[in-house]
Amino acid sequence: MATFEVCGPHTIRYRLSGTGTYTSLGRGDNDDLFRIETETSYVEITTNEGGTMPIEAIRTGMKVSVFFSLIDVERTAIDTMLQGSDGNSGSTGGNYYPPGVGTVLKPGISGDTTFDLQLLPDTTSGGQKTVNVFRCRLTGLTQQDFGNKPTRMAFKAEAMVDQDSIGSAMYTIT
């Protein structure tokens, strides 16, 4: 797994999975930096001799979660991304509704609700790199700091494997 540094202000961009060009969602700052967490899952096999200690473990997959927050937000782009990711065409102009039940999460299908993310650091000095995360589904959005401070929007997304392209990258660091 490649290592990289995220320092200082950076731009987060998105696009509908695998299509078009990236559009800026906004900028992050030093207070809550972009991060990726990977979690490998296993099915553990135990026996009476070993008690609850696993004798063997079968790897069943990996989950990649992405966390980032924006302090400078492109409201129109956020509205468009949320509308596309919730499967509910009514979510526009700051009005957010529950996600559409039964929406399809498969790239290339009309109505797909996944998106790609891109982190662009302000500078490439000190080992900073561009990060691309593919086939994300939005799993959390928090709007913080209403009032006298600038509003911060915090996002949580999960990168998914493209079943049509097994072996393709879930994220790249260049």
N, C-alpha and C positions, 0 to 999 in steps of 0.2 A: 504494500500500500504506500503510495507516494505521500510525502509530507509537504506541507505548504504553510505559509504564514499569511494571516489576514491582519493587516495593520491599518489603522486610520480609516478615514472615509473611503467608501467604495460604492459602486453603483450595482443595483440588482436589476436584471432585465428578464423578460419572459417572452415566450411565443407558444402558440398552440403546438402540441407535440409533433416534432418532426417537420413542421411546415413554416414557410415564411421567414421573415426577419424578426430579430429580437426588438422588443419595445421596452423602454425604461419604465420600471415601476417606481423608482425613487432611489434615495441614497441612505446608506447606513452610516453610523459613526462609531467612535471608540467605546461607547458604553455598552453595546450589545452586538458583538461581532458575529458574522456568518459562521455557522458550524455544521459539520456533517457527523452523524453518529451511525455506526454500523453495528448491527446485532445479529450474530449467527444463531440459528435455532437448531436444536437437536431433539431427537426422541431417544430417551434413555431406557436401557434395558437393565432391569434389576433381577436378582434371584433371591431366594430365601437365604442362601449361604452368605450373600453380601449385604443383606438387609436393605436399607434404602440407598446404599452406595451403588452407583451405576457400574455394571460390569462392562457394558459396551454402550456406545452412543452412535447414533446414525445422524449425520448432518442432513437437515431437511431444507435449508435455505438461509437466506440473509435478508435482513430488513435494513434499508438505508433511510434515515430520517434527516431532514434538512431544517435548520432553524435560522431565522434571520429577522431583523427588525429594520424598519425604515423610519427615519426622522424627517426626511424631506420626501414627500409623497406626490406622485403624479396621479391625482384623483381620477381623471378620466381613464387612465390605463388600469388603475386598481379596479374601477367599476367594470371595465371590459373583461379583465381577467376573472373577477368573481362571477360575472355573468356566465362566462364560458366554463368555469370550473364547477359550478353548482348545478348545471343542467336545468336551470330555471330561468327562462328568458325574461322574467319580470324583474330580476335583480339589477336595476340600473339606477343611476343618479342618486346613490346613497341609500336606496331602499333595498334592504337585503332580506330575502325570504328563505325558508327552509329549502335544502337541496331537493331537486326533482327525484322522486323515488323511481328506481329502475333505469337510471341513466347509464349509458354504456361507457366503460373504461377500456377502450381498445383503440390504439392509434389507427388512423386511416378510415375510421367509420364516422359518418356524419353524426355530430352530437357528442363525440368523444370529449370527456371532461378533464383530460390530463394536459399538462403543459410542461415545457422545458424551462429551466432556470439558468441564468448565467451571472456569475459574480465577476465584475471588472474592478480591480483595485485601481486607486488613483495613481499609484506609482508601481513600477515593477522592480524597484530596488529592494534589497534585503530578502530576496527569494519569493516575493509575492507573485502569484500566478493567476491566470484566468481559470475559473472553475465552471464547468457545464454539468448540470444534473438533468437527466432525461426522464420523461414519463412520470412527472410528479402528480400526486393528487393532494389537494389541500385538505389537511386534517385539523387545522386550528388557526384561528385568527383572533388576536386580542388587540383592541384599541385602548391605549393607555394615555395617562397624563392629560386628561381633559382639564381645561382651566388655564392657569397662567403660564404653563410650560407648553412647548410645542407638542402636538399629539404624536405619539409613537405607535406605529402599527407593527405588531409582532406576528410572524407567520410560522407555522409548522407544516411541513409537507413530507410525504413519503414517496420515495422513488420506487417505481415498479419495473419488473422485468418485462420486456417485450416478448411475448410468447412466439411471435412470428420471427423473431431474430434472437433465439437463444444464443448466449455467448456474447451478445453485444454489451457494451459498457453501460452501467447504470449511471456513472459519472466519470468525467475526465478532468485532469488537471494539466494545463499546458502553460 
